[in-house]
Amino acid sequence: MSPKRQRHVLISLLLLIGLQLPAQAKESQAQPLTYTESKAQSVEEETRLRQHWSLSIDEWRRYKSLMKGIRGSISPPNISPIEVLGTHARNDQERRRYAEIWARMRHEDAERILAFQQAYAEAFQRLYPNELLVDLSRLKSSSQPVSASGSRLLVFLKIKQCQACESLVQRLLQQPVFNTQPIDLYFVDTQPQRDDALIQQWAKQQHLDSARIKQGLLTLNHDQGNYFKVSQQLVGTMPQVFKLTGQTLEALRL
C-alpha cells in the first residue's frame, strides 16, 4: 500500500473513532448516573421506613435478613418490623422490649380510631338527626329462621390466617347449647364473587354441617360493612361475636 493510501486509511479510522467516542462516552456516563440515583432513592426510602418504626440501623438490617427467610415466606405482606423482631427475639429481655413497643403503638392507634369514631357518630347525628346510626334490621333476612329465644349469633371473622377464628367456630358448633341457635358468619376480609370459592373451600375444611346450612341455621356471608354497622369500629381484632335479639345487640365473650 502506498504511503498516500496508508495516510488516507489512517485518517478515516481516526474520523470513525472520533465520531463514536462521544456516543460511547455519553452512554457510559448515563448508566452510572441512573444507577446512582436509583440507589440513593432506595437508601432514602429505607431510612424513612426505619425511622418510622424507630429502629436502629442494626435492628433494621436484622429485620431485612429475617424477612429473607421463613418469616418472609409465611407472613402476610403487611407484617410490621416490630412483630418480626419480636417473634425472633434472641432472649426474654429483647422479647419484652419489642412487645412493649408494639403495645404502645397499638394503644395509640386505638385511641386515634376511637377519636375518629366518636367524631363520626357526632357528625352523623348532626347531619341526619332523624335516622338510625345502626339499623339492625338490615342484618336480618325474612327467610332466616329465628331460635326459640328469638335470637341469632353474629360471628365476625377472617378467612385468611386466623386460627382463633377457626377455633371459635368449632367451639360454637360443638356446644349443645348452640345446636339450634342460628349462627351467621361474616367474613371481613372477603369480597362477593371474587372470594365465593374461597368461602366454599373454607367451609369444607371446617367440616361444616351442610344440612344446617341448607336449613338456614348456619349462614356464610361476606361482611360488606356489617361489622361497622354493629360495632361502629373501622377495624377490630377478630373473631368477635354478637347476640342479636330483636333490636337488642349484645357483645359476647366466648
C-alpha positions as CSV (number, residue, x, y, z in Angstrom):
1,M,0.0,0.0,0.0
2,S,1.4,3.4,-1.0
3,P,2.2,6.0,1.8
4,K,-0.6,8.2,0.4
5,R,-3.1,5.3,0.7
6,Q,-1.9,4.5,4.2
7,R,-2.5,8.1,5.3
8,H,-6.0,8.0,3.8
9,V,-6.9,4.9,5.8
10,L,-5.4,6.2,9.0
11,I,-7.4,9.5,8.7
12,S,-10.6,7.5,8.0
13,L,-10.1,5.4,11.1
14,L,-9.4,8.5,13.3
15,L,-12.5,10.1,12.0
16,L,-14.6,7.0,12.7
17,I,-13.2,6.7,16.2
18,G,-13.8,10.4,16.8
19,L,-17.4,10.1,15.8
20,Q,-18.1,7.0,18.0
21,L,-16.3,8.1,21.2
22,P,-18.8,10.9,22.2
23,A,-21.8,8.5,21.9
24,Q,-20.0,5.8,23.9
25,A,-18.8,8.3,26.5
26,K,-22.4,9.6,26.8
27,E,-23.8,6.1,27.3
28,S,-21.2,5.2,29.9
29,Q,-22.0,8.4,31.8
30,A,-25.7,8.0,31.7
31,Q,-25.8,4.4,33.1
32,P,-23.9,5.1,36.3
33,L,-25.9,8.2,36.9
34,T,-29.2,6.3,36.7
35,Y,-27.9,3.6,39.0
36,T,-26.6,6.1,41.5
37,E,-29.9,8.0,41.6
38,S,-31.9,4.7,42.0
39,K,-29.6,3.6,44.8
40,A,-29.9,6.9,46.5
41,Q,-33.7,6.8,46.4
42,S,-33.7,3.3,47.7
43,V,-31.4,4.2,50.6
44,E,-33.6,7.3,51.4
45,E,-36.7,5.2,51.4
46,E,-35.1,2.5,53.7
47,T,-34.0,5.3,56.1
48,R,-37.5,6.8,56.1
49,L,-39.1,3.4,56.9
50,R,-36.5,2.6,59.6
51,Q,-37.1,5.9,61.3
52,H,-40.9,5.4,61.1
53,W,-40.5,2.3,63.2
54,S,-37.9,3.9,65.5
55,L,-35.4,1.2,64.8
56,S,-31.6,1.4,64.8
57,I,-29.6,0.5,61.7
58,D,-28.6,-2.9,63.2
59,E,-32.2,-3.7,64.0
60,W,-33.4,-2.8,60.5
61,R,-30.7,-5.0,59.0
62,R,-31.7,-7.9,61.2
63,Y,-35.4,-7.4,60.2
64,K,-34.5,-7.4,56.5
65,S,-32.4,-10.5,57.0
66,L,-35.2,-12.3,58.8
67,M,-37.7,-11.5,56.0
68,K,-35.5,-13.3,53.6
69,G,-36.0,-16.5,55.5
70,I,-39.1,-18.5,56.6
71,R,-40.7,-15.4,58.2
72,G,-40.9,-13.6,54.9
73,S,-42.3,-16.7,53.1
74,I,-45.2,-17.4,55.6
75,S,-46.1,-14.0,56.9
76,P,-48.6,-11.5,55.4
77,P,-47.0,-8.8,53.3
78,N,-48.1,-6.1,55.8
79,I,-46.4,-7.7,58.9
80,S,-44.6,-5.0,60.9
81,P,-40.9,-5.0,61.6
82,I,-41.7,-4.9,65.3
83,E,-43.6,-8.1,65.0
84,V,-40.9,-9.8,63.1
85,L,-38.1,-8.8,65.5
86,G,-40.3,-9.7,68.5
87,T,-41.2,-13.1,67.1
88,H,-37.5,-13.8,66.5
89,A,-36.3,-12.2,69.8
90,R,-33.0,-13.7,71.0
91,N,-33.8,-13.5,74.7
92,D,-36.6,-12.6,77.1
93,Q,-35.4,-9.1,77.6
94,E,-35.5,-8.4,73.8
95,R,-38.9,-10.0,73.5
96,R,-40.4,-7.8,76.3
97,R,-38.9,-4.7,74.7
98,Y,-40.5,-5.3,71.3
99,A,-43.8,-6.4,73.0
100,E,-43.9,-3.1,74.9
101,I,-43.1,-1.1,71.7
102,W,-45.9,-2.9,69.9
103,A,-48.4,-2.5,72.7
104,R,-47.7,1.3,72.9
105,M,-48.2,1.6,69.1
106,R,-51.4,-0.4,69.1
107,H,-52.7,1.6,72.1
108,E,-52.0,4.9,70.4
109,D,-53.6,3.7,67.2
110,A,-56.7,2.5,69.1
111,E,-57.0,6.0,70.7
112,R,-56.9,7.6,67.2
113,I,-59.5,5.2,65.9
114,L,-61.9,5.8,68.8
115,A,-61.5,9.5,68.5
116,F,-62.4,9.4,64.8
117,Q,-65.4,7.1,65.5
118,Q,-66.6,9.5,68.1
119,A,-66.3,12.4,65.7
120,Y,-68.1,10.3,63.0
121,A,-71.0,9.5,65.4
122,E,-71.4,13.2,66.3
123,A,-71.3,14.2,62.6
124,F,-73.9,11.6,61.6
125,Q,-76.2,12.7,64.4
126,R,-75.8,16.4,63.4
127,L,-76.3,15.7,59.7
128,Y,-79.0,13.1,59.9
129,P,-80.8,13.6,63.2
130,N,-83.9,11.6,62.2
131,E,-82.0,8.4,61.0
132,L,-80.8,5.5,63.0
133,L,-77.0,5.3,63.1
134,V,-77.2,1.5,63.2
135,D,-80.2,-0.2,61.5
136,L,-80.0,-3.7,62.9
137,S,-82.9,-4.9,60.7
138,R,-80.6,-4.7,57.7
139,L,-78.6,-7.6,59.1
140,K,-81.6,-10.0,59.0
141,S,-83.5,-11.6,56.2
142,S,-87.1,-12.7,56.5
143,S,-86.1,-16.2,55.2
144,Q,-83.7,-16.7,58.1
145,P,-85.2,-18.8,60.9
146,V,-85.2,-17.5,64.5
147,S,-84.4,-19.6,67.5
148,A,-86.8,-20.3,70.4
149,S,-85.2,-17.4,72.3
150,G,-85.8,-15.2,69.2
151,S,-82.0,-14.5,68.8
152,R,-79.2,-15.1,66.4
153,L,-75.4,-15.1,66.8
154,L,-73.5,-12.8,64.5
155,V,-69.9,-14.0,64.2
156,F,-67.3,-11.7,62.5
157,L,-64.1,-13.4,61.5
158,K,-61.3,-13.5,59.0
159,I,-61.0,-16.3,56.4
160,K,-57.2,-15.9,56.0
161,Q,-54.6,-16.7,58.6
162,C,-56.9,-16.7,61.6
163,Q,-56.5,-19.8,63.7
164,A,-58.5,-18.2,66.5
165,C,-61.4,-17.7,64.1
166,E,-61.5,-21.3,63.1
167,S,-61.2,-22.5,66.8
168,L,-64.1,-20.2,67.8
169,V,-66.4,-21.6,65.0
170,Q,-65.6,-25.2,66.0
171,R,-66.4,-24.4,69.7
172,L,-69.7,-22.9,68.8
173,L,-70.8,-25.7,66.6
174,Q,-69.7,-28.4,69.1
175,Q,-71.5,-26.9,72.1
176,P,-75.0,-28.4,72.6
177,V,-76.4,-25.1,73.7
178,F,-75.8,-23.7,70.2
179,N,-77.2,-26.8,68.3
180,T,-80.5,-25.0,67.4
181,Q,-79.1,-21.4,67.6
182,P,-79.0,-19.7,64.2
183,I,-75.4,-18.5,63.5
184,D,-74.4,-16.1,60.8
185,L,-70.7,-16.0,59.9
186,Y,-69.5,-12.7,58.4
187,F,-66.0,-12.7,56.7
188,V,-64.5,-9.3,57.0
189,D,-61.7,-9.9,54.5
190,T,-63.6,-11.2,51.5
191,Q,-65.4,-9.7,48.6
192,P,-68.5,-11.0,46.7
193,Q,-67.9,-13.2,43.6
194,R,-64.1,-12.8,43.9
195,D,-63.9,-14.9,47.1
196,D,-67.0,-17.1,46.9
197,A,-65.0,-20.2,46.0
198,L,-62.6,-19.4,48.9
199,I,-65.5,-19.4,51.4
200,Q,-66.8,-22.7,50.0
201,Q,-63.3,-24.2,50.4
202,W,-63.1,-22.9,53.9
203,A,-66.5,-24.4,54.8
204,K,-65.3,-27.8,53.6
205,Q,-62.1,-27.6,55.5
206,Q,-64.0,-26.8,58.7
207,H,-66.4,-29.7,58.0
208,L,-69.5,-27.5,58.4
209,D,-72.8,-29.3,58.6
210,S,-74.4,-28.9,55.1
211,A,-77.9,-29.8,56.4
212,R,-77.6,-27.0,58.9
213,I,-76.5,-24.6,56.2
214,K,-79.5,-25.6,54.0
215,Q,-81.9,-25.0,56.9
216,G,-80.5,-21.5,57.3
217,L,-79.3,-22.3,60.9
218,L,-75.8,-21.5,59.7
219,T,-75.1,-18.9,57.0
220,L,-71.8,-17.8,55.4
221,N,-71.7,-14.2,54.3
222,H,-69.3,-11.5,53.0
223,D,-69.2,-8.8,55.7
224,Q,-69.8,-5.8,53.3
225,G,-69.8,-3.3,56.1
226,N,-72.0,-5.2,58.6
227,Y,-69.2,-5.2,61.2
228,F,-69.1,-1.5,61.1
229,K,-72.8,-1.2,61.4
230,V,-73.0,-3.3,64.6
231,S,-69.7,-2.2,66.3
232,Q,-69.1,1.3,64.9
233,Q,-65.5,0.3,64.5
234,L,-63.5,0.6,61.3
235,V,-61.2,-2.2,62.3
236,G,-61.1,-4.7,65.1
237,T,-59.4,-7.9,66.4
238,M,-61.1,-11.0,65.0
239,P,-63.1,-13.0,65.8
240,Q,-66.0,-11.2,67.5
241,V,-69.4,-12.4,68.4
242,F,-72.7,-10.5,69.0
243,K,-76.1,-11.8,70.1
244,L,-78.9,-10.2,68.2
245,T,-82.3,-10.4,69.9
246,G,-85.0,-8.2,68.2
247,Q,-83.3,-4.8,68.1
248,T,-81.0,-5.5,71.0
249,L,-77.4,-6.3,70.3
250,E,-75.1,-7.8,72.9
251,A,-71.3,-8.4,72.6
252,L,-70.4,-11.9,73.8
253,R,-67.0,-13.3,75.0
254,L,-66.8,-17.0,74.1
